[in-house]
Amino acid sequence: MKLVRVQLDMPENRVRELEQIMAKTGVATRKDIFENALALFEWAVNERTVGRKIGSIDEEGDGYRELLMPALASVKNEAKITNGLHKKKN
């Protein structure tokens, strides 16, 4: 597999936030934190593609909070269009 270098410029405060997340999670490298973030985002996109909502559930079962992100809202819209076209064909 050919490796491609990806370089990001980030404000110092965001890098500090990134390092705090790494410390909380025990992730050793920035590459690993981005691999984890990409895996989570990919999962969320796949879930939205099939019409599922992404959220967090209160451990007490008292409610949930839906994750709202512009990128996931775009997937939602595409999924609705795709599902709508599929339903019309049947």
PDB file of N, CA, C and O in Angstrom:
ATOM      1  N   MET A   1       0.848  -1.170   0.000  1.00  0.00           N
ATOM      2  CA  MET A   1       0.000   0.000   0.000  1.00  0.00           C
ATOM      3  C   MET A   1       0.897   1.238   0.000  1.00  0.00           C
ATOM      4  O   MET A   1       1.813   1.356   0.814  1.00  0.00           O
ATOM      5  N   LYS A   2       0.624   2.138  -0.906  1.00  0.00           N
ATOM      6  CA  LYS A   2       1.382   3.379  -0.995  1.00  0.00           C
ATOM      7  C   LYS A   2       0.878   4.356   0.062  1.00  0.00           C
ATOM      8  O   LYS A   2      -0.328   4.559   0.201  1.00  0.00           O
ATOM      9  N   LEU A   3       1.792   4.953   0.797  1.00  0.00           N
ATOM     10  CA  LEU A   3       1.425   5.940   1.806  1.00  0.00           C
ATOM     11  C   LEU A   3       1.467   7.332   1.200  1.00  0.00           C
ATOM     12  O   LEU A   3       2.356   7.650   0.411  1.00  0.00           O
ATOM     13  N   VAL A   4       0.506   8.152   1.571  1.00  0.00           N
ATOM     14  CA  VAL A   4       0.424   9.535   1.128  1.00  0.00           C
ATOM     15  C   VAL A   4       0.507  10.425   2.352  1.00  0.00           C
ATOM     16  O   VAL A   4      -0.222  10.212   3.321  1.00  0.00           O
ATOM     17  N   ARG A   5       1.362  11.396   2.326  1.00  0.00           N
ATOM     18  CA  ARG A   5       1.529  12.308   3.453  1.00  0.00           C
ATOM     19  C   ARG A   5       0.408  13.347   3.437  1.00  0.00           C
ATOM     20  O   ARG A   5       0.122  13.955   2.406  1.00  0.00           O
ATOM     21  N   VAL A   6      -0.217  13.537   4.590  1.00  0.00           N
ATOM     22  CA  VAL A   6      -1.250  14.558   4.773  1.00  0.00           C
ATOM     23  C   VAL A   6      -0.759  15.487   5.872  1.00  0.00           C
ATOM     24  O   VAL A   6      -0.401  15.037   6.960  1.00  0.00           O
ATOM     25  N   GLN A   7      -0.743  16.770   5.588  1.00  0.00           N
ATOM     26  CA  GLN A   7      -0.263  17.748   6.571  1.00  0.00           C
ATOM     27  C   GLN A   7      -1.370  18.746   6.847  1.00  0.00           C
ATOM     28  O   GLN A   7      -2.038  19.218   5.927  1.00  0.00           O
ATOM     29  N   LEU A   8      -1.563  19.068   8.122  1.00  0.00           N
ATOM     30  CA  LEU A   8      -2.603  20.007   8.533  1.00  0.00           C
ATOM     31  C   LEU A   8      -1.988  21.176   9.282  1.00  0.00           C
ATOM     32  O   LEU A   8      -1.052  20.999  10.062  1.00  0.00           O
ATOM     33  N   ASP A   9      -2.506  22.348   9.047  1.00  0.00           N
ATOM     34  CA  ASP A   9      -2.148  23.517   9.847  1.00  0.00           C
ATOM     35  C   ASP A   9      -3.322  23.794  10.769  1.00  0.00           C
ATOM     36  O   ASP A   9      -4.454  23.970  10.317  1.00  0.00           O
ATOM     37  N   MET A  10      -3.042  23.832  12.070  1.00  0.00           N
ATOM     38  CA  MET A  10      -4.090  24.043  13.062  1.00  0.00           C
ATOM     39  C   MET A  10      -3.651  25.127  14.033  1.00  0.00           C
ATOM     40  O   MET A  10      -2.461  25.263  14.319  1.00  0.00           O
ATOM     41  N   PRO A  11      -4.614  25.903  14.544  1.00  0.00           N
ATOM     42  CA  PRO A  11      -4.271  26.874  15.593  1.00  0.00           C
ATOM     43  C   PRO A  11      -3.753  26.146  16.837  1.00  0.00           C
ATOM     44  O   PRO A  11      -4.152  25.018  17.124  1.00  0.00           O
ATOM     45  N   GLU A  12      -2.859  26.813  17.564  1.00  0.00           N
ATOM     46  CA  GLU A  12      -2.250  26.194  18.746  1.00  0.00           C
ATOM     47  C   GLU A  12      -3.284  25.706  19.753  1.00  0.00           C
ATOM     48  O   GLU A  12      -3.108  24.646  20.353  1.00  0.00           O
ATOM     49  N   ASN A  13      -4.359  26.464  19.945  1.00  0.00           N
ATOM     50  CA  ASN A  13      -5.366  26.042  20.926  1.00  0.00           C
ATOM     51  C   ASN A  13      -6.048  24.738  20.509  1.00  0.00           C
ATOM     52  O   ASN A  13      -6.399  23.933  21.371  1.00  0.00           O
ATOM     53  N   ARG A  14      -6.241  24.514  19.217  1.00  0.00           N
ATOM     54  CA  ARG A  14      -6.844  23.261  18.757  1.00  0.00           C
ATOM     55  C   ARG A  14      -5.871  22.092  18.925  1.00  0.00           C
ATOM     56  O   ARG A  14      -6.284  20.968  19.211  1.00  0.00           O
ATOM     57  N   VAL A  15      -4.578  22.366  18.744  1.00  0.00           N
ATOM     58  CA  VAL A  15      -3.568  21.328  18.961  1.00  0.00           C
ATOM     59  C   VAL A  15      -3.548  20.934  20.436  1.00  0.00           C
ATOM     60  O   VAL A  15      -3.422  19.754  20.763  1.00  0.00           O
ATOM     61  N   ARG A  16      -3.670  21.917  21.325  1.00  0.00           N
ATOM     62  CA  ARG A  16      -3.731  21.607  22.769  1.00  0.00           C
ATOM     63  C   ARG A  16      -4.968  20.763  23.073  1.00  0.00           C
ATOM     64  O   ARG A  16      -4.893  19.821  23.861  1.00  0.00           O
ATOM     65  N   GLU A  17      -6.106  21.093  22.455  1.00  0.00           N
ATOM     66  CA  GLU A  17      -7.314  20.293  22.650  1.00  0.00           C
ATOM     67  C   GLU A  17      -7.104  18.869  22.142  1.00  0.00           C
ATOM     68  O   GLU A  17      -7.528  17.905  22.779  1.00  0.00           O
ATOM     69  N   LEU A  18      -6.458  18.750  21.013  1.00  0.00           N
ATOM     70  CA  LEU A  18      -6.144  17.445  20.442  1.00  0.00           C
ATOM     71  C   LEU A  18      -5.273  16.635  21.410  1.00  0.00           C
ATOM     72  O   LEU A  18      -5.520  15.451  21.635  1.00  0.00           O
ATOM     73  N   GLU A  19      -4.267  17.279  21.970  1.00  0.00           N
ATOM     74  CA  GLU A  19      -3.379  16.603  22.921  1.00  0.00           C
ATOM     75  C   GLU A  19      -4.113  16.212  24.201  1.00  0.00           C
ATOM     76  O   GLU A  19      -3.804  15.178  24.792  1.00  0.00           O
ATOM     77  N   GLN A  20      -5.078  17.020  24.639  1.00  0.00           N
ATOM     78  CA  GLN A  20      -5.879  16.663  25.815  1.00  0.00           C
ATOM     79  C   GLN A  20      -6.728  15.427  25.531  1.00  0.00           C
ATOM     80  O   GLN A  20      -6.862  14.551  26.386  1.00  0.00           O
ATOM     81  N   ILE A  21      -7.294  15.359  24.345  1.00  0.00           N
ATOM     82  CA  ILE A  21      -8.087  14.184  23.960  1.00  0.00           C
ATOM     83  C   ILE A  21      -7.190  12.955  23.908  1.00  0.00           C
ATOM     84  O   ILE A  21      -7.578  11.875  24.354  1.00  0.00           O
ATOM     85  N   MET A  22      -5.986  13.124  23.360  1.00  0.00           N
ATOM     86  CA  MET A  22      -5.042  12.008  23.305  1.00  0.00           C
ATOM     87  C   MET A  22      -4.716  11.504  24.708  1.00  0.00           C
ATOM     88  O   MET A  22      -4.652  10.297  24.941  1.00  0.00           O
ATOM     89  N   ALA A  23      -4.510  12.434  25.642  1.00  0.00           N
ATOM     90  CA  ALA A  23      -4.194  12.046  27.023  1.00  0.00           C
ATOM     91  C   ALA A  23      -5.375  11.331  27.672  1.00  0.00           C
ATOM     92  O   ALA A  23      -5.181  10.334  28.368  1.00  0.00           O
ATOM     93  N   LYS A  24      -6.597  11.821  27.456  1.00  0.00           N
ATOM     94  CA  LYS A  24      -7.788  11.201  28.040  1.00  0.00           C
ATOM     95  C   LYS A  24      -8.019   9.795  27.511  1.00  0.00           C
ATOM     96  O   LYS A  24      -8.492   8.921  28.238  1.00  0.00           O
ATOM     97  N   THR A  25      -7.686   9.581  26.252  1.00  0.00           N
ATOM     98  CA  THR A  25      -8.000   8.303  25.611  1.00  0.00           C
ATOM     99  C   THR A  25      -6.829   7.339  25.574  1.00  0.00           C
ATOM    100  O   THR A  25      -7.004   6.166  25.242  1.00  0.00           O
ATOM    101  N   GLY A  26      -5.643   7.813  25.908  1.00  0.00           N
ATOM    102  CA  GLY A  26      -4.473   6.948  25.860  1.00  0.00           C
ATOM    103  C   GLY A  26      -3.950   6.707  24.455  1.00  0.00           C
ATOM    104  O   GLY A  26      -3.148   5.799  24.235  1.00  0.00           O
ATOM    105  N   VAL A  27      -4.396   7.508  23.512  1.00  0.00           N
ATOM    106  CA  VAL A  27      -3.909   7.388  22.137  1.00  0.00           C
ATOM    107  C   VAL A  27      -2.525   8.022  22.072  1.00  0.00           C
ATOM    108  O   VAL A  27      -2.333   9.151  22.523  1.00  0.00           O
ATOM    109  N   ALA A  28      -1.568   7.300  21.513  1.00  0.00           N
ATOM    110  CA  ALA A  28      -0.166   7.712  21.592  1.00  0.00           C
ATOM    111  C   ALA A  28       0.275   8.713  20.533  1.00  0.00           C
ATOM    112  O   ALA A  28       1.130   9.556  20.801  1.00  0.00           O
ATOM    113  N   THR A  29      -0.297   8.633  19.334  1.00  0.00           N
ATOM    114  CA  THR A  29       0.189   9.490  18.246  1.00  0.00           C
ATOM    115  C   THR A  29      -0.952  10.266  17.602  1.00  0.00           C
ATOM    116  O   THR A  29      -2.117   9.874  17.679  1.00  0.00           O
ATOM    117  N   ARG A  30      -0.596  11.359  16.973  1.00  0.00           N
ATOM    118  CA  ARG A  30      -1.601  12.148  16.253  1.00  0.00           C
ATOM    119  C   ARG A  30      -2.187  11.337  15.103  1.00  0.00           C
ATOM    120  O   ARG A  30      -3.375  11.447  14.800  1.00  0.00           O
ATOM    121  N   LYS A  31      -1.356  10.531  14.472  1.00  0.00           N
ATOM    122  CA  LYS A  31      -1.857   9.664  13.399  1.00  0.00           C
ATOM    123  C   LYS A  31      -2.956   8.757  13.936  1.00  0.00           C
ATOM    124  O   LYS A  31      -3.998   8.598  13.301  1.00  0.00           O
ATOM    125  N   ASP A  32      -2.725   8.160  15.111  1.00  0.00           N
ATOM    126  CA  ASP A  32      -3.718   7.261  15.700  1.00  0.00           C
ATOM    127  C   ASP A  32      -5.010   7.986  16.055  1.00  0.00           C
ATOM    128  O   ASP A  32      -6.099   7.438  15.882  1.00  0.00           O
ATOM    129  N   ILE A  33      -4.894   9.217  16.552  1.00  0.00           N
ATOM    130  CA  ILE A  33      -6.116   9.951  16.896  1.00  0.00           C
ATOM    131  C   ILE A  33      -6.925  10.263  15.643  1.00  0.00           C
ATOM    132  O   ILE A  33      -8.154  10.202  15.670  1.00  0.00           O
ATOM    133  N   PHE A  34      -6.252  10.593  14.552  1.00  0.00           N
ATOM    134  CA  PHE A  34      -6.974  10.857  13.300  1.00  0.00           C
ATOM    135  C   PHE A  34      -7.546   9.577  12.700  1.00  0.00           C
ATOM    136  O   PHE A  34      -8.624   9.606  12.107  1.00  0.00           O
ATOM    137  N   GLU A  35      -6.844   8.455  12.844  1.00  0.00           N
ATOM    138  CA  GLU A  35      -7.391   7.175  12.386  1.00  0.00           C
ATOM    139  C   GLU A  35      -8.681   6.842  13.142  1.00  0.00           C
ATOM    140  O   GLU A  35      -9.659   6.391  12.546  1.00  0.00           O
ATOM    141  N   ASN A  36      -8.670   7.070  14.456  1.00  0.00           N
ATOM    142  CA  ASN A  36      -9.861   6.828  15.269  1.00  0.00           C
ATOM    143  C   ASN A  36     -10.989   7.775  14.888  1.00  0.00           C
ATOM    144  O   ASN A  36     -12.140   7.357  14.762  1.00  0.00           O
ATOM    145  N   ALA A  37     -10.663   9.041  14.705  1.00  0.00           N
ATOM    146  CA  ALA A  37     -11.672  10.030  14.330  1.00  0.00           C
ATOM    147  C   ALA A  37     -12.280   9.690  12.970  1.00  0.00           C
ATOM    148  O   ALA A  37     -13.491   9.803  12.781  1.00  0.00           O
ATOM    149  N   LEU A  38     -11.446   9.278  12.036  1.00  0.00           N
ATOM    150  CA  LEU A  38     -11.934   8.912  10.706  1.00  0.00           C
ATOM    151  C   LEU A  38     -12.833   7.678  10.775  1.00  0.00           C
ATOM    152  O   LEU A  38     -13.852   7.613  10.086  1.00  0.00           O
ATOM    153  N   ALA A  39     -12.466   6.707  11.597  1.00  0.00           N
ATOM    154  CA  ALA A  39     -13.291   5.510  11.745  1.00  0.00           C
ATOM    155  C   ALA A  39     -14.672   5.867  12.314  1.00  0.00           C
ATOM    156  O   ALA A  39     -15.689   5.352  11.848  1.00  0.00           O
ATOM    157  N   LEU A  40     -14.704   6.739  13.308  1.00  0.00           N
ATOM    158  CA  LEU A  40     -15.975   7.164  13.894  1.00  0.00           C
ATOM    159  C   LEU A  40     -16.814   7.935  12.881  1.00  0.00           C
ATOM    160  O   LEU A  40     -18.021   7.719  12.780  1.00  0.00           O
ATOM    161  N   PHE A  41     -16.180   8.829  12.133  1.00  0.00           N
ATOM    162  CA  PHE A  41     -16.897   9.617  11.135  1.00  0.00           C
ATOM    163  C   PHE A  41     -17.420   8.716  10.013  1.00  0.00           C
ATOM    164  O   PHE A  41     -18.548   8.888   9.552  1.00  0.00           O
ATOM    165  N   GLU A  42     -16.616   7.776   9.586  1.00  0.00           N
ATOM    166  CA  GLU A  42     -17.054   6.846   8.541  1.00  0.00           C
ATOM    167  C   GLU A  42     -18.272   6.044   9.010  1.00  0.00           C
ATOM    168  O   GLU A  42     -19.224   5.852   8.253  1.00  0.00           O
ATOM    169  N   TRP A  43     -18.234   5.576  10.267  1.00  0.00           N
ATOM    170  CA  TRP A  43     -19.368   4.845  10.822  1.00  0.00           C
ATOM    171  C   TRP A  43     -20.624   5.725  10.831  1.00  0.00           C
ATOM    172  O   TRP A  43     -21.706   5.280  10.449  1.00  0.00           O
ATOM    173  N   ALA A  44     -20.467   6.972  11.271  1.00  0.00           N
ATOM    174  CA  ALA A  44     -21.603   7.890  11.339  1.00  0.00           C
ATOM    175  C   ALA A  44     -22.186   8.141   9.952  1.00  0.00           C
ATOM    176  O   ALA A  44     -23.406   8.160   9.789  1.00  0.00           O
ATOM    177  N   VAL A  45     -21.339   8.330   8.964  1.00  0.00           N
ATOM    178  CA  VAL A  45     -21.814   8.539   7.585  1.00  0.00           C
ATOM    179  C   VAL A  45     -22.575   7.304   7.102  1.00  0.00           C
ATOM    180  O   VAL A  45     -23.642   7.427   6.500  1.00  0.00           O
ATOM    181  N   ASN A  46     -22.032   6.128   7.363  1.00  0.00           N
ATOM    182  CA  ASN A  46     -22.719   4.901   6.945  1.00  0.00           C
ATOM    183  C   ASN A  46     -24.073   4.743   7.633  1.00  0.00           C
ATOM    184  O   ASN A  46     -25.045   4.324   7.005  1.00  0.00           O
ATOM    185  N   GLU A  47     -24.138   5.076   8.913  1.00  0.00           N
ATOM    186  CA  GLU A  47     -25.412   5.002   9.636  1.00  0.00           C
ATOM    187  C   GLU A  47     -26.434   5.981   9.067  1.00  0.00           C
ATOM    188  O   GLU A  47     -27.604   5.633   8.904  1.00  0.00           O
ATOM    189  N   ARG A  48     -25.996   7.209   8.764  1.00  0.00           N
ATOM    190  CA  ARG A  48     -26.906   8.214   8.203  1.00  0.00           C
ATOM    191  C   ARG A  48     -27.367   7.791   6.806  1.00  0.00           C
ATOM    192  O   ARG A  48     -28.499   8.070   6.410  1.00  0.00           O
ATOM    193  N   THR A  49     -26.495   7.124   6.070  1.00  0.00           N
ATOM    194  CA  THR A  49     -26.849   6.677   4.722  1.00  0.00           C
ATOM    195  C   THR A  49     -28.048   5.743   4.741  1.00  0.00           C
ATOM    196  O   THR A  49     -28.853   5.752   3.810  1.00  0.00           O
ATOM    197  N   VAL A  50     -28.176   4.944   5.781  1.00  0.00           N
ATOM    198  CA  VAL A  50     -29.320   4.032   5.871  1.00  0.00           C
ATOM    199  C   VAL A  50     -30.455   4.622   6.701  1.00  0.00           C
ATOM    200  O   VAL A  50     -31.389   3.915   7.080  1.00  0.00           O
ATOM    201  N   GLY A  51     -30.368   5.934   6.984  1.00  0.00           N
ATOM    202  CA  GLY A  51     -31.474   6.617   7.638  1.00  0.00           C
ATOM    203  C   GLY A  51     -31.451   6.637   9.152  1.00  0.00           C
ATOM    204  O   GLY A  51     -32.431   7.049   9.773  1.00  0.00           O
ATOM    205  N   ARG A  52     -30.361   6.204   9.763  1.00  0.00           N
ATOM    206  CA  ARG A  52     -30.273   6.219  11.219  1.00  0.00           C
ATOM    207  C   ARG A  52     -29.789   7.570  11.722  1.00  0.00           C
ATOM    208  O   ARG A  52     -29.080   8.290  11.019  1.00  0.00           O
ATOM    209  N   LYS A  53     -30.181   7.908  12.955  1.00  0.00           N
ATOM    210  CA  LYS A  53     -29.700   9.109  13.624  1.00  0.00           C
ATOM    211  C   LYS A  53     -28.501   8.743  14.482  1.00  0.00           C
ATOM    212  O   LYS A  53     -28.381   7.607  14.942  1.00  0.00           O
ATOM    213  N   ILE A  54     -27.616   9.703  14.695  1.00  0.00           N
ATOM    214  CA  ILE A  54     -26.442   9.507  15.529  1.00  0.00           C
ATOM    215  C   ILE A  54     -26.653  10.306  16.801  1.00  0.00           C
ATOM    216  O   ILE A  54     -27.012  11.482  16.743  1.00  0.00           O
ATOM    217  N   GLY A  55     -26.435   9.683  17.945  1.00  0.00           N
ATOM    218  CA  GLY A  55     -26.649  10.399  19.191  1.00  0.00           C
ATOM    219  C   GLY A  55     -25.996   9.710  20.370  1.00  0.00           C
ATOM    220  O   GLY A  55     -25.357   8.666  20.235  1.00  0.00           O
ATOM    221  N   SER A  56     -26.171  10.317  21.520  1.00  0.00           N
ATOM    222  CA  SER A  56     -25.694   9.715  22.757  1.00  0.00           C
ATOM    223  C   SER A  56     -26.899   9.494  23.663  1.00  0.00           C
ATOM    224  O   SER A  56     -27.816  10.312  23.731  1.00  0.00           O
ATOM    225  N   ILE A  57     -26.865   8.372  24.347  1.00  0.00           N
ATOM    226  CA  ILE A  57     -27.976   7.994  25.216  1.00  0.00           C
ATOM    227  C   ILE A  57     -27.538   8.177  26.663  1.00  0.00           C
ATOM    228  O   ILE A  57     -26.445   7.762  27.048  1.00  0.00           O
ATOM    229  N   ASP A  58     -28.398   8.801  27.459  1.00  0.00           N
ATOM    230  CA  ASP A  58     -28.158   8.947  28.890  1.00  0.00           C
ATOM    231  C   ASP A  58     -28.175   7.566  29.526  1.00  0.00           C
ATOM    232  O   ASP A  58     -29.079   6.772  29.265  1.00  0.00           O
ATOM    233  N   GLU A  59     -27.183   7.275  30.359  1.00  0.00           N
ATOM    234  CA  GLU A  59     -27.101   5.951  30.988  1.00  0.00           C
ATOM    235  C   GLU A  59     -28.332   5.619  31.818  1.00  0.00           C
ATOM    236  O   GLU A  59     -28.677   4.448  31.972  1.00  0.00           O
ATOM    237  N   GLU A  60     -28.994   6.630  32.352  1.00  0.00           N
ATOM    238  CA  GLU A  60     -30.203   6.406  33.143  1.00  0.00           C
ATOM    239  C   GLU A  60     -31.412   6.143  32.257  1.00  0.00           C
ATOM    240  O   GLU A  60     -32.486   5.799  32.751  1.00  0.00           O
ATOM    241  N   GLY A  61     -31.239   6.304  30.948  1.00  0.00           N
ATOM    242  CA  GLY A  61     -32.347   6.088  30.025  1.00  0.00           C
ATOM    243  C   GLY A  61     -33.322   7.235  29.978  1.00  0.00           C
ATOM    244  O   GLY A  61     -34.438   7.093  29.479  1.00  0.00           O
ATOM    245  N   ASP A  62     -32.896   8.395  30.507  1.00  0.00           N
ATOM    246  CA  ASP A  62     -33.799   9.540  30.582  1.00  0.00           C
ATOM    247  C   ASP A  62     -33.870  10.350  29.285  1.00  0.00           C
ATOM    248  O   ASP A  62     -34.655  11.294  29.194  1.00  0.00           O
ATOM    249  N   GLY A  63     -33.078  10.003  28.302  1.00  0.00           N
ATOM    250  CA  GLY A  63     -33.133  10.746  27.054  1.00  0.00           C
ATOM    251  C   GLY A  63     -31.872  10.563  26.238  1.00  0.00           C
ATOM    252  O   GLY A  63     -30.972   9.802  26.591  1.00  0.00           O
ATOM    253  N   TYR A  64     -31.841  11.284  25.140  1.00  0.00           N
ATOM    254  CA  TYR A  64     -30.677  11.215  24.271  1.00  0.00           C
ATOM    255  C   TYR A  64     -30.460  12.577  23.630  1.00  0.00           C
ATOM    256  O   TYR A  64     -31.350  13.428  23.624  1.00  0.00           O
ATOM    257  N   ARG A  65     -29.276  12.764  23.099  1.00  0.00           N
ATOM    258  CA  ARG A  65     -28.937  13.978  22.363  1.00  0.00           C
ATOM    259  C   ARG A  65     -28.467  13.567  20.982  1.00  0.00           C
ATOM    260  O   ARG A  65     -27.565  12.741  20.844  1.00  0.00           O
ATOM    261  N   GLU A  66     -29.077  14.140  19.965  1.00  0.00           N
ATOM    262  CA  GLU A  66     -28.682  13.830  18.598  1.00  0.00           C
ATOM    263  C   GLU A  66     -27.469  14.666  18.200  1.00  0.00           C
ATOM    264  O   GLU A  66     -27.386  15.849  18.528  1.00  0.00           O
ATOM    265  N   LEU A  67     -26.536  14.047  17.496  1.00  0.00           N
ATOM    266  CA  LEU A  67     -25.370  14.746  16.979  1.00  0.00           C
ATOM    267  C   LEU A  67     -25.773  15.502  15.726  1.00  0.00           C
ATOM    268  O   LEU A  67     -26.270  14.917  14.764  1.00  0.00           O
ATOM    269  N   LEU A  68     -25.552  16.803  15.751  1.00  0.00           N
ATOM    270  CA  LEU A  68     -25.877  17.638  14.598  1.00  0.00           C
ATOM    271  C   LEU A  68     -24.587  18.180  13.998  1.00  0.00           C
ATOM    272  O   LEU A  68     -23.868  18.945  14.639  1.00  0.00           O
ATOM    273  N   MET A  69     -24.304  17.781  12.778  1.00  0.00           N
ATOM    274  CA  MET A  69     -23.126  18.232  12.046  1.00  0.00           C
ATOM    275  C   MET A  69     -23.542  18.513  10.609  1.00  0.00           C
ATOM    276  O   MET A  69     -24.282  17.724  10.020  1.00  0.00           O
ATOM    277  N   PRO A  70     -23.084  19.620  10.034  1.00  0.00           N
ATOM    278  CA  PRO A  70     -23.434  19.897   8.635  1.00  0.00           C
ATOM    279  C   PRO A  70     -23.088  18.749   7.686  1.00  0.00           C
ATOM    280  O   PRO A  70     -23.868  18.433   6.787  1.00  0.00           O
ATOM    281  N   ALA A  71     -21.940  18.130   7.875  1.00  0.00           N
ATOM    282  CA  ALA A  71     -21.547  17.031   6.982  1.00  0.00           C
ATOM    283  C   ALA A  71     -22.527  15.865   7.084  1.00  0.00           C
ATOM    284  O   ALA A  71     -22.875  15.263   6.068  1.00  0.00           O
ATOM    285  N   LEU A  72     -22.974  15.541   8.291  1.00  0.00           N
ATOM    286  CA  LEU A  72     -23.929  14.445   8.448  1.00  0.00           C
ATOM    287  C   LEU A  72     -25.317  14.841   7.959  1.00  0.00           C
ATOM    288  O   LEU A  72     -26.070  13.994   7.479  1.00  0.00           O
ATOM    289  N   ALA A  73     -25.660  16.114   8.076  1.00  0.00           N
ATOM    290  CA  ALA A  73     -26.943  16.581   7.542  1.00  0.00           C
ATOM    291  C   ALA A  73     -26.970  16.419   6.031  1.00  0.00           C
ATOM    292  O   ALA A  73     -28.019  16.126   5.458  1.00  0.00           O
ATOM    293  N   SER A  74     -25.833  16.606   5.382  1.00  0.00           N
ATOM    294  CA  SER A  74     -25.754  16.407   3.927  1.00  0.00           C
ATOM    295  C   SER A  74     -25.994  14.950   3.572  1.00  0.00           C
ATOM    296  O   SER A  74     -26.678  14.657   2.591  1.00  0.00           O
ATOM    297  N   VAL A  75     -25.448  14.043   4.350  1.00  0.00           N
ATOM    298  CA  VAL A  75     -25.665  12.614   4.107  1.00  0.00           C
ATOM    299  C   VAL A  75     -27.131  12.295   4.291  1.00  0.00           C
ATOM    300  O   VAL A  75     -27.705  11.528   3.518  1.00  0.00           O
ATOM    301  N   LYS A  76     -27.740  12.876   5.308  1.00  0.00           N
ATOM    302  CA  LYS A  76     -29.162  12.655   5.578  1.00  0.00           C
ATOM    303  C   LYS A  76     -29.991  13.048   4.364  1.00  0.00           C
ATOM    304  O   LYS A  76     -30.872  12.299   3.943  1.00  0.00           O
ATOM    305  N   ASN A  77     -29.712  14.218   3.800  1.00  0.00           N
ATOM    306  CA  ASN A  77     -30.462  14.678   2.639  1.00  0.00           C
ATOM    307  C   ASN A  77     -30.274  13.746   1.452  1.00  0.00           C
ATOM    308  O   ASN A  77     -31.241  13.447   0.751  1.00  0.00           O
ATOM    309  N   GLU A  78     -29.056  13.283   1.210  1.00  0.00           N
ATOM    310  CA  GLU A  78     -28.808  12.368   0.105  1.00  0.00           C
ATOM    311  C   GLU A  78     -29.515  11.042   0.331  1.00  0.00           C
ATOM    312  O   GLU A  78     -30.040  10.448  -0.611  1.00  0.00           O
ATOM    313  N   ALA A  79     -29.532  10.575   1.573  1.00  0.00           N
ATOM    314  CA  ALA A  79     -30.197   9.315   1.885  1.00  0.00           C
ATOM    315  C   ALA A  79     -31.695   9.431   1.645  1.00  0.00           C
ATOM    316  O   ALA A  79     -32.316   8.504   1.127  1.00  0.00           O
ATOM    317  N   LYS A  80     -32.274  10.563   2.020  1.00  0.00           N
ATOM    318  CA  LYS A  80     -33.708  10.764   1.793  1.00  0.00           C
ATOM    319  C   LYS A  80     -34.023  10.756   0.304  1.00  0.00           C
ATOM    320  O   LYS A  80     -35.006  10.152  -0.123  1.00  0.00           O
ATOM    321  N   ILE A  81     -33.195  11.421  -0.480  1.00  0.00           N
ATOM    322  CA  ILE A  81     -33.411  11.468  -1.927  1.00  0.00           C
ATOM    323  C   ILE A  81     -33.292  10.066  -2.501  1.00  0.00           C
ATOM    324  O   ILE A  81     -34.145   9.632  -3.275  1.00  0.00           O
ATOM    325  N   THR A  82     -32.236   9.359  -2.122  1.00  0.00           N
ATOM    326  CA  THR A  82     -32.026   8.005  -2.619  1.00  0.00           C
ATOM    327  C   THR A  82     -33.165   7.082  -2.206  1.00  0.00           C
ATOM    328  O   THR A  82     -33.688   6.325  -3.024  1.00  0.00           O
ATOM    329  N   ASN A  83     -33.546   7.148  -0.932  1.00  0.00           N
ATOM    330  CA  ASN A  83     -34.642   6.290  -0.442  1.00  0.00           C
ATOM    331  C   ASN A  83     -35.945   6.655  -1.116  1.00  0.00           C
ATOM    332  O   ASN A  83     -36.743   5.769  -1.425  1.00  0.00           O
ATOM    333  N   GLY A  84     -36.185   7.927  -1.353  1.00  0.00           N
ATOM    334  CA  GLY A  84     -37.402   8.352  -2.025  1.00  0.00           C
ATOM    335  C   GLY A  84     -37.474   7.831  -3.450  1.00  0.00           C
ATOM    336  O   GLY A  84     -38.534   7.387  -3.893  1.00  0.00           O
ATOM    337  N   LEU A  85     -36.375   7.877  -4.166  1.00  0.00           N
ATOM    338  CA  LEU A  85     -36.340   7.366  -5.540  1.00  0.00           C
ATOM    339  C   LEU A  85     -36.536   5.858  -5.542  1.00  0.00           C
ATOM    340  O   LEU A  85     -37.227   5.322  -6.409  1.00  0.00           O
ATOM    341  N   HIS A  86     -35.943   5.181  -4.593  1.00  0.00           N
ATOM    342  CA  HIS A  86     -36.071   3.731  -4.510  1.00  0.00           C
ATOM    343  C   HIS A  86     -37.528   3.345  -4.253  1.00  0.00           C
ATOM    344  O   HIS A  86     -38.037   2.397  -4.851  1.00  0.00           O
ATOM    345  N   LYS A  87     -38.184   4.068  -3.377  1.00  0.00           N
ATOM    346  CA  LYS A  87     -39.562   3.745  -3.037  1.00  0.00           C
ATOM    347  C   LYS A  87     -40.488   3.974  -4.224  1.00  0.00           C
ATOM    348  O   LYS A  87     -41.446   3.226  -4.414  1.00  0.00           O
ATOM    349  N   LYS A  88     -40.210   5.005  -5.027  1.00  0.00           N
ATOM    350  CA  LYS A  88     -41.050   5.295  -6.182  1.00  0.00           C
ATOM    351  C   LYS A  88     -40.970   4.192  -7.238  1.00  0.00           C
ATOM    352  O   LYS A  88     -41.947   3.926  -7.939  1.00  0.00           O
ATOM    353  N   LYS A  89     -39.794   3.548  -7.350  1.00  0.00           N
ATOM    354  CA  LYS A  89     -39.624   2.491  -8.346  1.00  0.00           C
ATOM    355  C   LYS A  89     -40.421   1.248  -7.988  1.00  0.00           C
ATOM    356  O   LYS A  89     -40.868   0.520  -8.875  1.00  0.00           O
ATOM    357  N   ASN A  90     -40.606   0.998  -6.690  1.00  0.00           N
ATOM    358  CA  ASN A  90     -41.298  -0.233  -6.266  1.00  0.00           C
ATOM    359  C   ASN A  90     -42.766  -0.152  -6.427  1.00  0.00           C
ATOM    360  O   ASN A  90     -43.475  -1.108  -6.113  1.00  0.00           O
TER     361      ASN A  90
END
